[in-house]
Amino acid sequence: MEIFASVQSFINRSSINTPDCLVLDVWMPGRSGLDFQSELVSVGHAVPVIFISGQADIPMSVRAMKAGAIEFLTKPVRHEELLAAISLAVGSSIAANA
């Protein structure tokens, strides 16, 4: 697991490994998680995405899910829900790469 403070710090990372999933907040410094998800989809990166947010609305969650998000969780997030979503995302990532 790696943690990044922003989308830009993720892009600038030294690791070249493709993540099994991304957990993104809708509101992040510099670029929204929704915009980042759109960019990933537009360049063909099929990384499973899980969204969390404390300030999301229905159109945001619909946008995320239509773009392929695995789950959209609202804060405060119960750790069981987040772990279940990560398990689902990693499972779909492994199946896609098999």
Gaussian input, Z-matrix of N, CA and C with variables (Angstrom, degrees):
# hf/3-21g

backbone

0 1
 N
 C     1     B1
 C     2     B2     1     A1
 N     3     B3     2     A2     1     D1
 C     4     B4     3     A3     2     D2
 C     5     B5     4     A4     3     D3
 N     6     B6     5     A5     4     D4
 C     7     B7     6     A6     5     D5
 C     8     B8     7     A7     6     D6
 N     9     B9     8     A8     7     D7
 C    10    B10     9     A9     8     D8
 C    11    B11    10    A10     9     D9
 N    12    B12    11    A11    10    D10
 C    13    B13    12    A12    11    D11
 C    14    B14    13    A13    12    D12
 N    15    B15    14    A14    13    D13
 C    16    B16    15    A15    14    D14
 C    17    B17    16    A16    15    D15
 N    18    B18    17    A17    16    D16
 C    19    B19    18    A18    17    D17
 C    20    B20    19    A19    18    D18
 N    21    B21    20    A20    19    D19
 C    22    B22    21    A21    20    D20
 C    23    B23    22    A22    21    D21
 N    24    B24    23    A23    22    D22
 C    25    B25    24    A24    23    D23
 C    26    B26    25    A25    24    D24
 N    27    B27    26    A26    25    D25
 C    28    B28    27    A27    26    D26
 C    29    B29    28    A28    27    D27
 N    30    B30    29    A29    28    D28
 C    31    B31    30    A30    29    D29
 C    32    B32    31    A31    30    D30
 N    33    B33    32    A32    31    D31
 C    34    B34    33    A33    32    D32
 C    35    B35    34    A34    33    D33
 N    36    B36    35    A35    34    D34
 C    37    B37    36    A36    35    D35
 C    38    B38    37    A37    36    D36
 N    39    B39    38    A38    37    D37
 C    40    B40    39    A39    38    D38
 C    41    B41    40    A40    39    D39
 N    42    B42    41    A41    40    D40
 C    43    B43    42    A42    41    D41
 C    44    B44    43    A43    42    D42
 N    45    B45    44    A44    43    D43
 C    46    B46    45    A45    44    D44
 C    47    B47    46    A46    45    D45
 N    48    B48    47    A47    46    D46
 C    49    B49    48    A48    47    D47
 C    50    B50    49    A49    48    D48
 N    51    B51    50    A50    49    D49
 C    52    B52    51    A51    50    D50
 C    53    B53    52    A52    51    D51
 N    54    B54    53    A53    52    D52
 C    55    B55    54    A54    53    D53
 C    56    B56    55    A55    54    D54
 N    57    B57    56    A56    55    D55
 C    58    B58    57    A57    56    D56
 C    59    B59    58    A58    57    D57
 N    60    B60    59    A59    58    D58
 C    61    B61    60    A60    59    D59
 C    62    B62    61    A61    60    D60
 N    63    B63    62    A62    61    D61
 C    64    B64    63    A63    62    D62
 C    65    B65    64    A64    63    D63
 N    66    B66    65    A65    64    D64
 C    67    B67    66    A66    65    D65
 C    68    B68    67    A67    66    D66
 N    69    B69    68    A68    67    D67
 C    70    B70    69    A69    68    D68
 C    71    B71    70    A70    69    D69
 N    72    B72    71    A71    70    D70
 C    73    B73    72    A72    71    D71
 C    74    B74    73    A73    72    D72
 N    75    B75    74    A74    73    D73
 C    76    B76    75    A75    74    D74
 C    77    B77    76    A76    75    D75
 N    78    B78    77    A77    76    D76
 C    79    B79    78    A78    77    D77
 C    80    B80    79    A79    78    D78
 N    81    B81    80    A80    79    D79
 C    82    B82    81    A81    80    D80
 C    83    B83    82    A82    81    D81
 N    84    B84    83    A83    82    D82
 C    85    B85    84    A84    83    D83
 C    86    B86    85    A85    84    D84
 N    87    B87    86    A86    85    D85
 C    88    B88    87    A87    86    D86
 C    89    B89    88    A88    87    D87
 N    90    B90    89    A89    88    D88
 C    91    B91    90    A90    89    D89
 C    92    B92    91    A91    90    D90
 N    93    B93    92    A92    91    D91
 C    94    B94    93    A93    92    D92
 C    95    B95    94    A94    93    D93
 N    96    B96    95    A95    94    D94
 C    97    B97    96    A96    95    D95
 C    98    B98    97    A97    96    D96
 N    99    B99    98    A98    97    D97
 C   100   B100    99    A99    98    D98
 C   101   B101   100   A100    99    D99
 N   102   B102   101   A101   100   D100
 C   103   B103   102   A102   101   D101
 C   104   B104   103   A103   102   D102
 N   105   B105   104   A104   103   D103
 C   106   B106   105   A105   104   D104
 C   107   B107   106   A106   105   D105
 N   108   B108   107   A107   106   D106
 C   109   B109   108   A108   107   D107
 C   110   B110   109   A109   108   D108
 N   111   B111   110   A110   109   D109
 C   112   B112   111   A111   110   D110
 C   113   B113   112   A112   111   D111
 N   114   B114   113   A113   112   D112
 C   115   B115   114   A114   113   D113
 C   116   B116   115   A115   114   D114
 N   117   B117   116   A116   115   D115
 C   118   B118   117   A117   116   D116
 C   119   B119   118   A118   117   D117
 N   120   B120   119   A119   118   D118
 C   121   B121   120   A120   119   D119
 C   122   B122   121   A121   120   D120
 N   123   B123   122   A122   121   D121
 C   124   B124   123   A123   122   D122
 C   125   B125   124   A124   123   D123
 N   126   B126   125   A125   124   D124
 C   127   B127   126   A126   125   D125
 C   128   B128   127   A127   126   D126
 N   129   B129   128   A128   127   D127
 C   130   B130   129   A129   128   D128
 C   131   B131   130   A130   129   D129
 N   132   B132   131   A131   130   D130
 C   133   B133   132   A132   131   D131
 C   134   B134   133   A133   132   D132
 N   135   B135   134   A134   133   D133
 C   136   B136   135   A135   134   D134
 C   137   B137   136   A136   135   D135
 N   138   B138   137   A137   136   D136
 C   139   B139   138   A138   137   D137
 C   140   B140   139   A139   138   D138
 N   141   B141   140   A140   139   D139
 C   142   B142   141   A141   140   D140
 C   143   B143   142   A142   141   D141
 N   144   B144   143   A143   142   D142
 C   145   B145   144   A144   143   D143
 C   146   B146   145   A145   144   D144
 N   147   B147   146   A146   145   D145
 C   148   B148   147   A147   146   D146
 C   149   B149   148   A148   147   D147
 N   150   B150   149   A149   148   D148
 C   151   B151   150   A150   149   D149
 C   152   B152   151   A151   150   D150
 N   153   B153   152   A152   151   D151
 C   154   B154   153   A153   152   D152
 C   155   B155   154   A154   153   D153
 N   156   B156   155   A155   154   D154
 C   157   B157   156   A156   155   D155
 C   158   B158   157   A157   156   D156
 N   159   B159   158   A158   157   D157
 C   160   B160   159   A159   158   D158
 C   161   B161   160   A160   159   D159
 N   162   B162   161   A161   160   D160
 C   163   B163   162   A162   161   D161
 C   164   B164   163   A163   162   D162
 N   165   B165   164   A164   163   D163
 C   166   B166   165   A165   164   D164
 C   167   B167   166   A166   165   D165
 N   168   B168   167   A167   166   D166
 C   169   B169   168   A168   167   D167
 C   170   B170   169   A169   168   D168
 N   171   B171   170   A170   169   D169
 C   172   B172   171   A171   170   D170
 C   173   B173   172   A172   171   D171
 N   174   B174   173   A173   172   D172
 C   175   B175   174   A174   173   D173
 C   176   B176   175   A175   174   D174
 N   177   B177   176   A176   175   D175
 C   178   B178   177   A177   176   D176
 C   179   B179   178   A178   177   D177
 N   180   B180   179   A179   178   D178
 C   181   B181   180   A180   179   D179
 C   182   B182   181   A181   180   D180
 N   183   B183   182   A182   181   D181
 C   184   B184   183   A183   182   D182
 C   185   B185   184   A184   183   D183
 N   186   B186   185   A185   184   D184
 C   187   B187   186   A186   185   D185
 C   188   B188   187   A187   186   D186
 N   189   B189   188   A188   187   D187
 C   190   B190   189   A189   188   D188
 C   191   B191   190   A190   189   D189
 N   192   B192   191   A191   190   D190
 C   193   B193   192   A192   191   D191
 C   194   B194   193   A193   192   D192
 N   195   B195   194   A194   193   D193
 C   196   B196   195   A195   194   D194
 C   197   B197   196   A196   195   D195
 N   198   B198   197   A197   196   D196
 C   199   B199   198   A198   197   D197
 C   200   B200   199   A199   198   D198
 N   201   B201   200   A200   199   D199
 C   202   B202   201   A201   200   D200
 C   203   B203   202   A202   201   D201
 N   204   B204   203   A203   202   D202
 C   205   B205   204   A204   203   D203
 C   206   B206   205   A205   204   D204
 N   207   B207   206   A206   205   D205
 C   208   B208   207   A207   206   D206
 C   209   B209   208   A208   207   D207
 N   210   B210   209   A209   208   D208
 C   211   B211   210   A210   209   D209
 C   212   B212   211   A211   210   D210
 N   213   B213   212   A212   211   D211
 C   214   B214   213   A213   212   D212
 C   215   B215   214   A214   213   D213
 N   216   B216   215   A215   214   D214
 C   217   B217   216   A216   215   D215
 C   218   B218   217   A217   216   D216
 N   219   B219   218   A218   217   D217
 C   220   B220   219   A219   218   D218
 C   221   B221   220   A220   219   D219
 N   222   B222   221   A221   220   D220
 C   223   B223   222   A222   221   D221
 C   224   B224   223   A223   222   D222
 N   225   B225   224   A224   223   D223
 C   226   B226   225   A225   224   D224
 C   227   B227   226   A226   225   D225
 N   228   B228   227   A227   226   D226
 C   229   B229   228   A228   227   D227
 C   230   B230   229   A229   228   D228
 N   231   B231   230   A230   229   D229
 C   232   B232   231   A231   230   D230
 C   233   B233   232   A232   231   D231
 N   234   B234   233   A233   232   D232
 C   235   B235   234   A234   233   D233
 C   236   B236   235   A235   234   D234
 N   237   B237   236   A236   235   D235
 C   238   B238   237   A237   236   D236
 C   239   B239   238   A238   237   D237
 N   240   B240   239   A239   238   D238
 C   241   B241   240   A240   239   D239
 C   242   B242   241   A241   240   D240
 N   243   B243   242   A242   241   D241
 C   244   B244   243   A243   242   D242
 C   245   B245   244   A244   243   D243
 N   246   B246   245   A245   244   D244
 C   247   B247   246   A246   245   D245
 C   248   B248   247   A247   246   D246
 N   249   B249   248   A248   247   D247
 C   250   B250   249   A249   248   D248
 C   251   B251   250   A250   249   D249
 N   252   B252   251   A251   250   D250
 C   253   B253   252   A252   251   D251
 C   254   B254   253   A253   252   D252
 N   255   B255   254   A254   253   D253
 C   256   B256   255   A255   254   D254
 C   257   B257   256   A256   255   D255
 N   258   B258   257   A257   256   D256
 C   259   B259   258   A258   257   D257
 C   260   B260   259   A259   258   D258
 N   261   B261   260   A260   259   D259
 C   262   B262   261   A261   260   D260
 C   263   B263   262   A262   261   D261
 N   264   B264   263   A263   262   D262
 C   265   B265   264   A264   263   D263
 C   266   B266   265   A265   264   D264
 N   267   B267   266   A266   265   D265
 C   268   B268   267   A267   266   D266
 C   269   B269   268   A268   267   D267
 N   270   B270   269   A269   268   D268
 C   271   B271   270   A270   269   D269
 C   272   B272   271   A271   270   D270
 N   273   B273   272   A272   271   D271
 C   274   B274   273   A273   272   D272
 C   275   B275   274   A274   273   D273
 N   276   B276   275   A275   274   D274
 C   277   B277   276   A276   275   D275
 C   278   B278   277   A277   276   D276
 N   279   B279   278   A278   277   D277
 C   280   B280   279   A279   278   D278
 C   281   B281   280   A280   279   D279
 N   282   B282   281   A281   280   D280
 C   283   B283   282   A282   281   D281
 C   284   B284   283   A283   282   D282
 N   285   B285   284   A284   283   D283
 C   286   B286   285   A285   284   D284
 C   287   B287   286   A286   285   D285
 N   288   B288   287   A287   286   D286
 C   289   B289   288   A288   287   D287
 C   290   B290   289   A289   288   D288
 N   291   B291   290   A290   289   D289
 C   292   B292   291   A291   290   D290
 C   293   B293   292   A292   291   D291

   B1=1.4372
   B2=1.5159
   B3=1.3356
   B4=1.4595
   B5=1.5162
   B6=1.3240
   B7=1.4551
   B8=1.5284
   B9=1.3239
   B10=1.4584
   B11=1.5153
   B12=1.3202
   B13=1.4626
   B14=1.5223
   B15=1.3316
   B16=1.4641
   B17=1.5202
   B18=1.3168
   B19=1.4686
   B20=1.5206
   B21=1.3280
   B22=1.4642
   B23=1.5281
   B24=1.3283
   B25=1.4663
   B26=1.5249
   B27=1.3250
   B28=1.4658
   B29=1.5293
   B30=1.3220
   B31=1.4642
   B32=1.5209
   B33=1.3323
   B34=1.4614
   B35=1.5215
   B36=1.3206
   B37=1.4653
   B38=1.5276
   B39=1.3119
   B40=1.4655
   B41=1.5237
   B42=1.3194
   B43=1.4580
   B44=1.5234
   B45=1.3259
   B46=1.4565
   B47=1.5258
   B48=1.3298
   B49=1.4560
   B50=1.5220
   B51=1.3138
   B52=1.4542
   B53=1.5223
   B54=1.3233
   B55=1.4651
   B56=1.5279
   B57=1.3346
   B58=1.4618
   B59=1.5154
   B60=1.3249
   B61=1.4605
   B62=1.5208
   B63=1.3218
   B64=1.4552
   B65=1.5206
   B66=1.3182
   B67=1.4560
   B68=1.5268
   B69=1.3214
   B70=1.4522
   B71=1.5181
   B72=1.3171
   B73=1.4584
   B74=1.5260
   B75=1.3074
   B76=1.4570
   B77=1.5216
   B78=1.3192
   B79=1.4630
   B80=1.5199
   B81=1.3303
   B82=1.4609
   B83=1.5241
   B84=1.3242
   B85=1.4650
   B86=1.5289
   B87=1.3051
   B88=1.4578
   B89=1.5215
   B90=1.3018
   B91=1.4586
   B92=1.5183
   B93=1.3033
   B94=1.4621
   B95=1.5210
   B96=1.3101
   B97=1.4569
   B98=1.5174
   B99=1.3343
   B100=1.4662
   B101=1.5242
   B102=1.3352
   B103=1.4643
   B104=1.5253
   B105=1.3153
   B106=1.4635
   B107=1.5260
   B108=1.3237
   B109=1.4609
   B110=1.5296
   B111=1.3276
   B112=1.4675
   B113=1.5209
   B114=1.3307
   B115=1.4608
   B116=1.5264
   B117=1.3282
   B118=1.4630
   B119=1.5222
   B120=1.3225
   B121=1.4665
   B122=1.5262
   B123=1.3294
   B124=1.4695
   B125=1.5231
   B126=1.3450
   B127=1.4629
   B128=1.5312
   B129=1.3287
   B130=1.4506
   B131=1.5107
   B132=1.3345
   B133=1.4626
   B134=1.5221
   B135=1.3025
   B136=1.4619
   B137=1.5222
   B138=1.3193
   B139=1.4589
   B140=1.5273
   B141=1.3367
   B142=1.4596
   B143=1.5302
   B144=1.3363
   B145=1.4580
   B146=1.5221
   B147=1.3282
   B148=1.4602
   B149=1.5181
   B150=1.3233
   B151=1.4541
   B152=1.5166
   B153=1.3255
   B154=1.4642
   B155=1.5217
   B156=1.3106
   B157=1.4526
   B158=1.5107
   B159=1.2946
   B160=1.4490
   B161=1.5132
   B162=1.3294
   B163=1.4626
   B164=1.5197
   B165=1.2939
   B166=1.4591
   B167=1.5187
   B168=1.3162
   B169=1.4510
   B170=1.5335
   B171=1.3033
   B172=1.4626
   B173=1.5263
   B174=1.3370
   B175=1.4660
   B176=1.5361
   B177=1.3360
   B178=1.4698
   B179=1.5133
   B180=1.3221
   B181=1.4649
   B182=1.5264
   B183=1.3188
   B184=1.4670
   B185=1.5217
   B186=1.3331
   B187=1.4695
   B188=1.5284
   B189=1.3244
   B190=1.4676
   B191=1.5205
   B192=1.3187
   B193=1.4662
   B194=1.5282
   B195=1.3391
   B196=1.4696
   B197=1.5195
   B198=1.3368
   B199=1.4633
   B200=1.5245
   B201=1.3429
   B202=1.4541
   B203=1.5107
   B204=1.3193
   B205=1.4722
   B206=1.5214
   B207=1.3118
   B208=1.4659
   B209=1.5252
   B210=1.3446
   B211=1.4645
   B212=1.5176
   B213=1.3215
   B214=1.4638
   B215=1.5195
   B216=1.3236
   B217=1.4688
   B218=1.5234
   B219=1.3259
   B220=1.4568
   B221=1.5245
   B222=1.3327
   B223=1.4649
   B224=1.5172
   B225=1.2958
   B226=1.4644
   B227=1.5221
   B228=1.3077
   B229=1.4642
   B230=1.5240
   B231=1.3053
   B232=1.4626
   B233=1.5220
   B234=1.3380
   B235=1.4657
   B236=1.5238
   B237=1.3332
   B238=1.4718
   B239=1.5328
   B240=1.3339
   B241=1.4658
   B242=1.5242
   B243=1.3262
   B244=1.4614
   B245=1.5203
   B246=1.3191
   B247=1.4651
   B248=1.5298
   B249=1.3281
   B250=1.4634
   B251=1.5228
   B252=1.3300
   B253=1.4604
   B254=1.5277
   B255=1.3285
   B256=1.4675
   B257=1.5204
   B258=1.3104
   B259=1.4640
   B260=1.5240
   B261=1.3143
   B262=1.4596
   B263=1.5220
   B264=1.3324
   B265=1.4657
   B266=1.5239
   B267=1.3210
   B268=1.4662
   B269=1.5279
   B270=1.3211
   B271=1.4644
   B272=1.5067
   B273=1.3318
   B274=1.4669
   B275=1.5181
   B276=1.3368
   B277=1.4564
   B278=1.5290
   B279=1.3158
   B280=1.4686
   B281=1.5315
   B282=1.3296
   B283=1.4557
   B284=1.5208
   B285=1.3349
   B286=1.4629
   B287=1.5260
   B288=1.3280
   B289=1.4661
   B290=1.5203
   B291=1.3216
   B292=1.4686
   B293=1.5092
   A1=108.68
   A2=114.86
   A3=121.45
   A4=108.18
   A5=116.19
   A6=122.14
   A7=108.10
   A8=115.66
   A9=121.66
   A10=109.19
   A11=116.82
   A12=122.12
   A13=112.78
   A14=116.65
   A15=120.27
   A16=109.63
   A17=114.92
   A18=120.20
   A19=109.51
   A20=116.64
   A21=120.39
   A22=111.56
   A23=118.25
   A24=119.10
   A25=110.67
   A26=118.19
   A27=120.92
   A28=110.03
   A29=116.96
   A30=121.51
   A31=110.77
   A32=117.59
   A33=122.29
   A34=113.86
   A35=118.34
   A36=121.33
   A37=110.64
   A38=115.02
   A39=119.91
   A40=111.46
   A41=117.32
   A42=121.52
   A43=110.15
   A44=116.65
   A45=119.92
   A46=111.62
   A47=116.67
   A48=120.40
   A49=110.29
   A50=115.53
   A51=120.91
   A52=108.13
   A53=117.41
   A54=118.98
   A55=111.47
   A56=115.67
   A57=120.58
   A58=110.98
   A59=116.93
   A60=121.87
   A61=108.89
   A62=115.11
   A63=121.52
   A64=108.39
   A65=115.99
   A66=121.68
   A67=105.14
   A68=115.92
   A69=121.66
   A70=110.93
   A71=115.30
   A72=120.30
   A73=106.49
   A74=117.06
   A75=120.20
   A76=109.52
   A77=116.30
   A78=121.54
   A79=109.52
   A80=116.05
   A81=121.55
   A82=108.70
   A83=118.01
   A84=120.38
   A85=112.04
   A86=116.65
   A87=121.21
   A88=115.48
   A89=118.45
   A90=121.62
   A91=108.56
   A92=116.49
   A93=118.46
   A94=110.96
   A95=115.35
   A96=120.10
   A97=111.77
   A98=116.70
   A99=120.70
   A100=111.31
   A101=117.01
   A102=120.11
   A103=110.91
   A104=116.59
   A105=120.18
   A106=110.61
   A107=117.21
   A108=120.77
   A109=109.89
   A110=117.95
   A111=121.70
   A112=111.49
   A113=116.24
   A114=120.36
   A115=111.31
   A116=116.53
   A117=119.98
   A118=110.70
   A119=116.98
   A120=121.33
   A121=109.88
   A122=117.55
   A123=120.57
   A124=113.16
   A125=117.63
   A126=119.91
   A127=112.45
   A128=116.50
   A129=120.66
   A130=116.79
   A131=118.07
   A132=120.26
   A133=108.52
   A134=116.08
   A135=121.66
   A136=111.45
   A137=116.88
   A138=121.30
   A139=108.25
   A140=118.17
   A141=119.70
   A142=110.84
   A143=115.75
   A144=121.57
   A145=109.97
   A146=114.67
   A147=122.99
   A148=105.72
   A149=116.74
   A150=120.96
   A151=110.38
   A152=113.91
   A153=120.92
   A154=106.61
   A155=116.93
   A156=119.43
   A157=110.89
   A158=114.36
   A159=120.77
   A160=111.63
   A161=116.43
   A162=120.24
   A163=111.87
   A164=117.61
   A165=120.69
   A166=110.63
   A167=114.09
   A168=119.97
   A169=108.53
   A170=116.12
   A171=120.20
   A172=111.84
   A173=120.59
   A174=118.75
   A175=113.65
   A176=116.91
   A177=119.74
   A178=111.15
   A179=116.56
   A180=119.25
   A181=110.89
   A182=117.42
   A183=120.49
   A184=110.01
   A185=117.13
   A186=120.89
   A187=111.03
   A188=115.92
   A189=120.48
   A190=111.44
   A191=116.51
   A192=119.94
   A193=111.21
   A194=117.64
   A195=120.52
   A196=111.13
   A197=116.72
   A198=120.82
   A199=111.89
   A200=117.17
   A201=120.06
   A202=116.99
   A203=118.21
   A204=119.42
   A205=110.15
   A206=115.80
   A207=122.22
   A208=110.47
   A209=115.91
   A210=120.87
   A211=108.84
   A212=116.23
   A213=122.87
   A214=106.46
   A215=115.74
   A216=122.09
   A217=110.21
   A218=115.85
   A219=119.93
   A220=110.16
   A221=114.48
   A222=121.08
   A223=109.09
   A224=118.66
   A225=125.77
   A226=110.41
   A227=115.47
   A228=122.48
   A229=109.23
   A230=116.15
   A231=120.14
   A232=107.62
   A233=116.14
   A234=119.33
   A235=112.02
   A236=118.46
   A237=120.42
   A238=110.74
   A239=116.27
   A240=120.12
   A241=111.01
   A242=115.99
   A243=119.86
   A244=110.70
   A245=117.54
   A246=120.42
   A247=111.64
   A248=117.23
   A249=120.50
   A250=110.46
   A251=117.11
   A252=120.69
   A253=111.16
   A254=117.09
   A255=120.66
   A256=110.11
   A257=117.11
   A258=121.14
   A259=110.82
   A260=116.92
   A261=121.54
   A262=110.94
   A263=116.61
   A264=121.28
   A265=111.75
   A266=116.91
   A267=120.15
   A268=109.96
   A269=116.92
   A270=120.32
   A271=112.02
   A272=117.01
   A273=119.08
   A274=111.17
   A275=117.19
   A276=121.23
   A277=110.75
   A278=116.41
   A279=120.75
   A280=110.29
   A281=117.14
   A282=120.65
   A283=111.79
   A284=117.46
   A285=121.15
   A286=111.79
   A287=116.67
   A288=120.62
   A289=113.27
   A290=117.61
   A291=120.72
   A292=111.78
   D1=137.87
   D2=175.09
   D3=-127.45
   D4=146.11
   D5=179.65
   D6=-120.69
   D7=135.33
   D8=-179.78
   D9=-127.63
   D10=143.61
   D11=-177.04
   D12=-77.43
   D13=-19.85
   D14=-177.24
   D15=-158.06
   D16=169.27
   D17=175.32
   D18=-60.75
   D19=-43.59
   D20=-178.16
   D21=-61.50
   D22=-39.21
   D23=178.46
   D24=-67.75
   D25=-31.10
   D26=174.56
   D27=-66.79
   D28=-45.80
   D29=-179.65
   D30=-62.97
   D31=-36.93
   D32=-177.82
   D33=-84.05
   D34=2.61
   D35=-175.57
   D36=-60.31
   D37=154.21
   D38=-179.98
   D39=-85.35
   D40=-20.84
   D41=179.49
   D42=-70.50
   D43=137.10
   D44=178.32
   D45=-104.06
   D46=2.66
   D47=179.47
   D48=-70.69
   D49=138.63
   D50=175.45
   D51=-79.94
   D52=129.35
   D53=-179.45
   D54=-69.56
   D55=152.06
   D56=175.73
   D57=-74.74
   D58=-27.85
   D59=174.70
   D60=-163.17
   D61=162.77
   D62=175.36
   D63=-122.03
   D64=137.07
   D65=172.67
   D66=-109.20
   D67=113.35
   D68=-174.97
   D69=-119.24
   D70=145.92
   D71=170.02
   D72=-92.81
   D73=151.61
   D74=176.31
   D75=-62.84
   D76=-44.69
   D77=-178.52
   D78=-102.90
   D79=111.01
   D80=178.82
   D81=-131.69
   D82=156.72
   D83=179.58
   D84=-60.88
   D85=129.74
   D86=173.26
   D87=88.14
   D88=-41.45
   D89=-176.42
   D90=-155.15
   D91=137.72
   D92=-179.23
   D93=-72.97
   D94=152.99
   D95=175.94
   D96=-61.12
   D97=-34.55
   D98=178.61
   D99=-65.20
   D100=-42.32
   D101=177.68
   D102=-65.86
   D103=-40.07
   D104=178.76
   D105=-63.78
   D106=-42.70
   D107=176.87
   D108=-58.94
   D109=-44.09
   D110=178.90
   D111=-60.57
   D112=-41.06
   D113=178.11
   D114=-63.64
   D115=-43.21
   D116=178.85
   D117=-61.22
   D118=-44.87
   D119=179.95
   D120=-63.26
   D121=-42.18
   D122=-176.26
   D123=-66.40
   D124=-26.21
   D125=178.03
   D126=-99.85
   D127=7.50
   D128=173.92
   D129=84.57
   D130=14.81
   D131=176.58
   D132=-84.20
   D133=114.74
   D134=-176.70
   D135=-97.87
   D136=50.80
   D137=178.41
   D138=-81.90
   D139=125.65
   D140=177.26
   D141=-61.43
   D142=135.57
   D143=-176.72
   D144=-120.59
   D145=136.90
   D146=172.80
   D147=-117.42
   D148=129.98
   D149=177.54
   D150=-103.79
   D151=144.31
   D152=169.03
   D153=-130.33
   D154=146.32
   D155=176.81
   D156=-163.61
   D157=147.04
   D158=174.62
   D159=-103.93
   D160=-5.02
   D161=-175.71
   D162=-134.11
   D163=32.94
   D164=-177.44
   D165=-91.57
   D166=159.68
   D167=173.92
   D168=-122.52
   D169=176.45
   D170=-176.29
   D171=-61.75
   D172=-44.85
   D173=177.99
   D174=-57.64
   D175=-35.91
   D176=177.38
   D177=-64.07
   D178=-45.77
   D179=-178.69
   D180=-67.25
   D181=-37.27
   D182=177.07
   D183=-63.87
   D184=-44.69
   D185=178.54
   D186=-57.91
   D187=-45.72
   D188=-179.24
   D189=-62.80
   D190=-45.40
   D191=-177.16
   D192=-69.04
   D193=-38.80
   D194=177.90
   D195=-63.94
   D196=-29.92
   D197=178.84
   D198=-83.42
   D199=0.14
   D200=173.81
   D201=107.00
   D202=11.04
   D203=178.43
   D204=-59.43
   D205=142.37
   D206=178.26
   D207=-72.94
   D208=-38.98
   D209=-175.98
   D210=-156.66
   D211=155.37
   D212=175.45
   D213=-132.86
   D214=106.56
   D215=-175.14
   D216=-106.53
   D217=145.84
   D218=178.03
   D219=-104.74
   D220=144.30
   D221=178.52
   D222=-77.99
   D223=145.54
   D224=-1.85
   D225=-74.72
   D226=135.01
   D227=-177.58
   D228=-88.90
   D229=128.03
   D230=173.06
   D231=-73.79
   D232=134.51
   D233=-175.40
   D234=-60.30
   D235=-30.31
   D236=178.69
   D237=-64.87
   D238=-38.95
   D239=178.86
   D240=-66.67
   D241=-42.69
   D242=-179.80
   D243=-65.94
   D244=-44.24
   D245=178.84
   D246=-62.94
   D247=-39.10
   D248=177.92
   D249=-64.61
   D250=-41.33
   D251=178.86
   D252=-65.76
   D253=-41.63
   D254=178.24
   D255=-63.86
   D256=-42.56
   D257=178.07
   D258=-59.27
   D259=-44.55
   D260=177.99
   D261=-63.11
   D262=-44.34
   D263=-179.12
   D264=-64.55
   D265=-45.86
   D266=179.58
   D267=-64.48
   D268=-39.94
   D269=177.09
   D270=-61.17
   D271=-40.46
   D272=179.08
   D273=-71.22
   D274=-32.86
   D275=177.91
   D276=-67.33
   D277=-43.26
   D278=179.28
   D279=-65.08
   D280=-42.35
   D281=178.89
   D282=-64.23
   D283=-37.79
   D284=179.88
   D285=-68.61
   D286=-29.60
   D287=-178.19
   D288=-93.62
   D289=-1.04
   D290=-178.38
   D291=-81.65

